[in-house]
Amino acid sequence: MIEKSFLLDLFTEIRADGSWISPGLEEYFMVLSLIKSGKYPIQNFSDLAFLLETSWLKSYEKREKFRDLLERRRTEILNFADYIQELNNKEQSFMNLDPPMEDDALKADENVQLKKNINKNQNKVDPEYPDFQPGASNQPIQDDDNSDDYNEHVEGKRVGTSNENLVSFIIPNYLRLRHSPAAERIVVSEVYNTPFIFTNDYFPVKNRQLQQLWRTLKNKIEGNNSMEVNFEGTISKIAQKGYFTGFSFQRYFNNRFQLFILLDDCEAMVGVSDFGTELIHTAKESQMHQEFKPWFFSELPTYNDGINDYLLYNKDRTRKRSIRQLFSGLVAKNILVVIYSEGGAFLGKKDEVQIKQMNKFLNFLKRHCGQSVWLNPAPRERWNGSSAGVYARQIPMFDTSRRDLDRSASTLRGKFLK
Amino acid sequence: MKEFKGEGLHNLEESKKFNLEPYLPSKKLIEAVKLAQLSGRPLLVKGEPGCGKSRLADAVAAELHGKNFRDHYFEWNVKSTSKAQDGLFVIDHLKRLSEANLGKQSHKSLNIGLERYGDNSYATEGDYLKLGVLGKAFVSSYIKDSESPVVLIDEIDKADIDFPNDLLLELDKMTFEIPDAVDQDGNGVHIKANEKNRPLFIITSNDEKPLPPAFLRRCLFHYISFDEIQIDEIAKTRFPELAVAPDLLKSALDGFAAWRAKISNSGISSKNISTSELLDWLFLIVKNNYQGEIKKDDLPPYHQALLKDVESIQLFAKL
């Protein structure tokens, strides 16, 4: 009996990578039972890879990384395919099945035809994934249509069985050939990145998406004193009784999380200040943070030596507040802070003095709030070599793409993603 | 179980029988649907707007069920105000209240009722109660000698973030109860799909909002990438007139590919041209019997069908 991992190592690695939604045990067993049932024929590595991708991957953006991982785990996957084959052979001997049919190696003239088809199909190969093709249909290989739609020359034994419950699929010889990956290499193609656009009309994310983002930052708690009319409950009560007897009430819910957005309004942020305004506007519109107010600083919050605190200003600079004042009366773990600043990335600035002071501020924040994140409007590739790259090591920093904004919300909720 | 092979609407003649347009799914998409049928899991389909996500479901239904596919096909176009319960059942409280107050039904009980049939299925409409899309699909899974019903939940990301989570149990176990409702024997109403003929769910999303992980885990996932779409075949199938004008077709498709690449590379527009725009554009070309030249570097003729924002038009107008 060959010990096999049943793809468990692969599954464990996929789950350990926190950058995507992990499949659960149910999904794992679903894949195993699909393979075991034989209803989805596996003829090569690509078939199995497609099955795993469709069942376990939930995001298009992570596709390249997932395929890369499958490629690295090729040996394990092929071992598993071998195991299935072995299992079939064992079950056959127990069940006293009909002898297997002769090899289905194509005859010489069919071989020539196949090669012609392959040549004809060359320019039809998917440019993005030249050898990554889904499995063939479960038609037997002796079909009249001998053209190989998937540019693969399949030779194998047909495993015949009179018991339809047993696995019954063609097991190609080259599943055992681990030293010929060339035909089945998955090509990892480059992902094209759209550059950011910062105009008044087109933000990197939509208004609705931002509102939704803020709405996910909720930790509802019943308000102690106020009640509000529960309209649905009232109508339901009327319908049950057949007449109006009175209103139904429910407790008013507060959001336990307190959101603070600190915006940098230095000169470098002029071009992207509208997006900052949009962040504020959508946070208010989301109805989860109605009492929230934005606060501003310029490059770095001002440190007040006398009170060992940092000062922030309102937009017009007519009022100032210290951070301790803002956070007073609030439970630290419920305080969420979002910093919106380019951190020197636009100008490629790396000021050591400023870095030291900002790091001190970030440590101060860590001690006084629950979670904090930094949203940087500059593209990620500009961070290294500037102060932003240094800050990114102190505080989770995200760009303003849709994906990163979602990740920042997850971080604020306490879920840390790699 | 009849497997989907993508051949039901593969030409104009066949598709006209169903009063649908031809639909040519890619091999990968066919395999994904097959996996969904075999595993009994919903299939979540994403892709660019206009790539054919929503059409997949009726193509699957037409192939599996033939001419009467509409009896086995259920469509739910989700809106931002949609609630999960709307897909299960709707109780007409106002009608009940009104009848109670007006005394019209004084000889009849005001119970919310749904007739139950012998094989655990129910009627789709009862007293003050109507089953929603999912309820109807579950009930229709008991129709004898029929394939699985097909359910399309279109643009699920439009709804509130709680919407997918509210459907977890129903998508997983394919069962739900209707509180306060009774059948003809006075028993509670418990709607459950036929285990041997579970409905096939096809869920589409435009990726405008993230979907909850618990929901995503339960779905199979397929992204219709533009490269897997057989543009050439689709154009020839939809417009046989172009099949006999190969030069015009070639220049149209070459132009389309070039404009698409240009819009993508420029990054100035968030909406690139896709299959649906191509087909609208080809329709105008065929309808107007366009005989002129189509140049890759010029503004396309009938650009109104292709280019949907000012930036894209300006991009080509500058050339």
Interface residues (C-beta under 8 A of the other chain):
Chain A: I21 S22 P23 G24 E26 E27 M30 L34 S37 K39 Y40 F50 L51 T54 S55 L57 K58 S59 Y60 R63 D126 P127 E128 Q133 P134 G135 S137 N138 D149 Y192 T194 P195 I197 Y202 K206 R208 Q209 Q212 R215 T216 I235 S236 I238 A239 Q240 G242 Y243 D406
Chain B: E3 K5 K27 K28 I30 E31 A32 K34 L35 L38 S39 R41 L44 K46 I91 H93 L94 R96 L97 A100 N101 L110 I161 D180 D207 E208 K209 P210 P213 L216 R217 R218 C219 L220 F221 H222 Y223 S225 D227 E228 S264 G267 I268 S270
